[in-house]
Amino acid sequence: MNFNALSRQREIYVHGVAGIKPLIPIDFPSLELAAKQKLSSEAFAYIAGGAGLEFTMQANRSAWDKYAIVPRMLKSVGEATLSRTLLGHSYPLPFFLSPIGVLELAHPEGDLAVARACKETGVPMMVSNQASHSMEEISRVLAGSPWFFQLYVSRSDELVSSFVKRAEQAGANGLVITLDTTMLGWRPRDLNLAYLPFLQGKGIAQYTSDPVFQKLCRELPPDQNKKKINLHSIAGLLRLAAKVPGPYFENLRGKALDQVRTFTSIYSRPDLDWEAIEKIKSSTRLPVILKGIQHPDDAVRAMNAGIDAIYVSNHGGRQVDGAIGSIDALAAISPVVKNKIPVLFDSGIRCGADILKALALGASMVGIGRPYAYALALAGARGVEELILNLAADFELTMALAGGQEPMVNGQ
Ligand SMILES: Cc1cc2nc3c(=O)[nH]c(=O)nc-3n(C[C@H](O)[C@H](O)[C@H](O)COP(=O)(O)O)c2cc1C
C-alpha cells in the first residue's frame, strides 16, 4: 500500500463534499468516546482501564508535554521516507500494532480483523499471548505479512517451549517477551464489575489450541471447592462450553471449566527472572525483544544478556500505578543503549506528533495500542485500516512541517 498524507487528507475533505464523514473519528478523545458508546461496560472497562487510580495512565499522556518539537524551515523536505528497518526487515511505517489480548471484546472477529488490516497495509502485528484466535489462524490470515509473537512466560516451561516452537513454525518474525505482567495488576474498573474475560474462556485461544496445555488439563487435580450453582453460573457455563474447543456436551460436563482452571493455575509467574529469559533466548532462533523495560539498568542487563531489542513500555499503565510516564523512560534509556540494539516504544501514542517525538527520543519504531482496539470496535478490519492511514498521514505531515527526518525536540 502507498501512504501519502496529502492524498489521504484530500480524500477525507472530498468525501465531505459528498456528505460522507470519516468511518471512525480522527482524534483520539472522539475515537475513545465513540467506542465507549458502542461497547458493553465490561468490554470498555477492560480496554480503557489501568492500574490503581490510573496515575501512570495520566503520566503516559502528561509526560509528552515536556518534549516539544522545534520546527525547522526551508529544509526542502520533498517526499518523506516513512519506512523503518528493524532487525534486518524493512517496514512501511515507523509503527506497529502492540499486542492486545481478548480483542473479541472489541469485535467478534477480533485478531482476524486486525490481521486483515495489517495484511492490507503491511504494518506488523504483534499477536498476543492472550489472543482470541490461535497464532496459526492469525498467521494464515496474515498470509506472509510480518508479525511477532508476544509471549507471557507462564509457570509451565513445557508450555512456554511449545508456544515458542509454534511461533517459529507459524512464521513469526520475532518473539516479544512481556516482562511486566508476571501477575495481573490491580485494576479497579474490572474489579468493580467483578469481570475478568479469561474466566469466561475469552482470550485463551493460544492455550486451548496447544497440545501441551491439553495435556496439563488432563493432569489437573479435581476441583475441591465447587461453587454453589445458580441461574447466573449455569448461563455462564453454557456460554463457556460453547466458547472453548471440543464437543459441547463434554465441555458442559466439565472440560470447559477444566481449561479455565488450568489456565488460572499456570498464568502467574511472580518468580520470573533473567535466568529464565536467557534460557528462552538460547532455545529459539527467533530474535528476542523484551517488552516492559522502564529502567536504564534493565536495558543494560538486557544488552549484556545478548537480547536482540528492547521495548520500552509500561503496558499502557495497566500494571503499576504511580509510575513514570513511558516517554520519560525512553528519554532516560536511549542514551544508555546508544543505538547498540533497537529500542521499541509504546504507552500513550495517540497521534503523529507523539510518533515523531518518540522517534526523536531514540525509538526505532513505536507501538499503537488502545487506539486500534477502539477503531476495531467501531468498524472492524476497515476501522483498523483507517486508523493506520490516519496515523500515517498525521505523522507524515507533522514530520514534513517540522523540517524532516530528524526533528528537534526541545531544541536539541
Ligand atoms: C486491552 C488491552 C490488552 C492488552 N493485552 C496485552 C497483551 O496481551 N500482551 C502485552 O504484552 N501487552 C498487552 N497490552 C499492552 C499493550 O501492548 C501496550 O503496551 C499498551 O496498550 C500501550 O498503551 P496505550 O494503549 O495506552 O498506548 C494490552 C493493552 C490493552 C489496552
The ligand as an ORCA input file, in Angstrom:
! r2SCAN-3c Opt
* xyz 0 1
  C      -6.998     -4.194     26.483
  C      -5.508     -4.333     26.477
  C      -4.961     -5.609     26.437
  C      -3.579     -5.765     26.394
  N      -3.046     -7.009     26.272
  C      -1.712     -7.170     26.198
  C      -1.155     -8.451     25.997
  O      -1.861     -9.441     25.869
  N       0.190     -8.540     25.969
  C       1.028     -7.452     26.106
  O       2.245     -7.592     26.083
  N       0.511     -6.227     26.259
  C      -0.825     -6.061     26.300
  N      -1.344     -4.810     26.432
  C      -0.432     -3.643     26.459
  C      -0.161     -3.121     25.031
  O       0.667     -3.994     24.320
  C       0.526     -1.751     25.074
  O       1.695     -1.858     25.839
  C      -0.367     -0.667     25.644
  O      -1.665     -0.777     25.101
  C       0.192      0.692     25.352
  O      -0.565      1.703     25.988
  P      -1.628      2.599     25.194
  O      -2.597      1.661     24.575
  O      -2.263      3.433     26.251
  O      -0.876      3.386     24.185
  C      -2.731     -4.621     26.450
  C      -3.295     -3.348     26.485
  C      -4.671     -3.199     26.486
  C      -5.238     -1.803     26.493
*
